[in-house]
Amino acid sequence: MTEFVSVHSSAGHPGVATLVLSRPPTNAMTRQVYREIAAAAAELGRRDDIAAVILFGGHEIFSAGDDMPQLRTLSTPEAETWARVRHDAVQAVATIPKPTVAAITGYALGAGLTVALAADWRVGGDNAKFGATEILAGLIPGGGGMARLTRAIGASKAKELVFSGRFFDAEEALALGLIDDIAAPDDVYDTAVAWSRRFVGSPPEALAAAKAGINDVFELTSAERLAAERRRYVEVFAAAFDRAAGR
C-alpha cells in the first residue's frame, strides 16, 4: 500500500502509464515518498503491458523539492540515510527500461527538478518555474542532481544556477535545453502523452538496450562520483543544520 505515489494506465492510450506524485500541497519529498517512487519505478519496469511512462505531479505542481521542515529535524547519520534513499529513487526512475517523460506543471524545484531530470524528456507548462534551489537552504543538490543538470545544460550554466539557486521560467529552461517542449498549463499532460505514444509499438528489448547504452556513456564511472556527492551532501548538511541546532 502506498500513500503518496501511484501508478495509473493512461485512459485511451494503451501502453502508456503515469507515475503520479500526490502529496499536497507542494508534493514535497520525504524518505517515504522516495521509497514509494523507487517501488513504483520498479513496478513500471517489470510490467510488459507498459511501453512508456509519464512522471506527473498533478495539474498544479510537479514538486517543490525536499520537505525542509522534516529535513531540518534529521541528525547527520539520518541525513546520510536520506541521501541514499533519494539517490536510489532517482536512479530507479532514470533506469526504468522504457522511454520516460516528465510532465511539469507549477514548480520543479530542488529535488523536484532532480527527479524530473531523471526522465528522458521533459514537457513544461508555459507558466512553470524551475530552480536548483538547495543553496538557498545552505545545501547542494543531491541524488545526482548536479551531474544531471550539468549533462543537460553544461558546466557553466549549471554552476550559475546551482550557485545562485534562482528561479527561471519555461522559456529559459527550453533555451537551456533543460526541457524539450512547452505547453499551456492545461495541455502539459496531454503533450507528455503525445511524446510517450511515439514509442508505443517499438521493440521493447531494443528500446531498453538503447536507453541503457546511451545512459552508460554518462554513468560508467558514476558510482564513485555519486558516492562523493552523497558524502559532500552530508558534510554540507552538518555545516548547515547540526551547528545551528547545537548538535
N, C-alpha and C positions, 0 to 999 in steps of 0.2 A: 504494500500500500504506500503510495506516495502522496505528499501533501501539496507540494509546490510545482512539480513538473509532471507533465502528462504527454502522452503520445496519441495523436489523432490521425486517422486517414482523412485526406482532403476530399470533401464531398464532390462528386462528379469528376474527380481526377485520379483514376486508378494508378497505383504505383507511386503516388506522392503522399508522404506523411509529414506531419508537423510536430516538432518538439516544442511544446508550449510552456513558457515560464510564467507562473502566476503566483506572485507574492506581493499583493498590493501593499502600499500604493506605488512603490517605485521598483518592484522586482529586485530589491537589494539581495545580495548574495550572502549566504551563510554556509557553514560546513554542511548542514543538511541539504541545502539547495545544491551545492556542488556534488554531493554524493548522489542526489537524485538525477542530476544532469548526466553524470557518468553512467548510471544504471540505464537511463533512457537511451543514451547513445549506444550502449552495448546491445540493448534490445533491437534498436533500429538496424544495427549492423548485422544481426543474426537473421532478420526476417526476410524471407525470399520474396514476399509479396510487395516489398518496398524497393523502389528503384532510385528515388531521390528524396531528399529531406530538407525541410524548411525549419529554420530556427526563428521563433516568434515570441515576443513578449506581450502580445496583445496590441490593440489599436491605439493605446495611449502612450506606452513607454516600453522600450526594449529592456534596459536595465540601467539604473543609476550607479551601479558598482557594488562594492562590498558594503555590508551592513556595518557602518563605522561605530555606532554605539556598542554593538556586540564585539567588534574587533578590539575596541579600547579596553575591554574587560579581560583580555587574554594575557596570560603570562608569556614570557618569551618561549618556553617549550611548547605551549599551546599554539603560539603563532607559527611555530615550525610545522605542527600538525596541519594547521590551516593552510599554510603554503603548499604542503604536499597534497592535501585533498583538492585544493584549487588546481594545481598542476595536473593531477590525474583527470579532473573533469574536462579541462581544456584539451588535453591530449586525446581523451575519449571522443570529443567532438571532432577534433582535427583528423582522427584516424577512422571515422566512420567510412567504410569501404564503398561509399556511394557519393554522388555529387550532392553538395550541401549549399544552401543559400540562406543567408541571414536577412530577415525582413525587419528593418529597423524603423521604428516609429518613436517620436518623442526624443528620448535621450539614450545615448550609448556612451556611458562614462566609465572611466577606470576599468574595473574588472568586467563591466558590461561590454566595453569596447574590446577587451581581450577575447571574450567569448565570441563576439561577432567576427573577430579576425581569424578565429579558428575555422570558420566556414570557407568554402571555396570561392564564393562570391557574396557580395552584399548589395542589397537594394535599400536605399534610404528615402524616407519621406522628405519632401522639399522644405519642411519646417523642422527637420531633425537637427539635434545638436550633438556634437561629438567632443570627446576630450580624454586625454590621458591625464587624469586629474589627481593621481595619487600624491604628487609632490605637494599639493595644497594641504595635505594632512601630514607632511613630513615623511612620506613613504615613497616607494618606487613601484612601478608596475610589476606584478608577479604573474605566475602561470605562463611564462613565455611571452608576456605581453610586449616587452621591449624588442625582443627578437622578431616577433611577427610584425610589429609596427615598422621596424627598420627594413624588413624584407619588402613590405608593401610600398613604402614611400621613400626609402633611402635614409642614410645615417644623418645627414644634415637636418632635414625636416623632422625626423624622429626626435633628435636631440632638442630641437626648438620646442616641439610640442610637449615632450616629457619634462624638460626643464621648467617650462612656464606653466604647464597644467591648464592652459587656456582652452576655452570652448571655441569650436569652429563649426560653421554651418555645412549643409549638404553640398552646396556649390563648391566650397573649398575642398571638402572631402572628395568630391568627384575629380576635381582638378589635380589633387594629390595622388589619385589612384587608390584611395582608401575604400571607396565604394565604387560599384560598377554601373549603377543605374540610379536615377532619381524618379520618384513618382509622387503624385498627390497623396496626402496622408491616407485617404480612404482607399487608395489603389495600391498601397505598398504590398500588401499580402498577395493580391491577385497578380501583381508584377512578378513577385517571387515565384508564384506557381507557374507562370509562363516560362520563367527561366528553367525551373525544375523539369517541366514537361518535355523540354528539348531532349532530355536524356532517357526518358522512359522508352523502353524498347531496345536500347543499346545493349550489347552483350555485357551482363553484369560482371563476369570474371575479368573481361578486358578492361572495363571501367575501373574496377578495383585495383588491377595491376598497374594501370596507367597512373592512377592517383597516387598509389604508393611510390611508384618510381619517380614521379615529379617531386613528391614530398621528400624523398630521400636526398635529392640534390641539396636540400637545406638542413636535413635532420641527421645526417650520418654521424656528425660529431656533437649532436645536441645534448647527450647525456651529461657530459662534463659542463657544458655551458649552462644547462638548466639547473644542475646541482649548485653551480656557483651563484646563479641568480637567486635560488632559494636561500643560500647562505647569506648573501648580501641583504635580502629582504628581511631576514630575521635580525641581522645586525642593525639595520636601519630602524626596524620596529623597536628594538631595545632602546635605541637612542631617542626615539620619538615619544614612546609611551611609558617605558619602565621608569625612566628617571622622573618623568612628570608625575607618575603615581607613587613615587618613593619606594618602588620595589627594588 
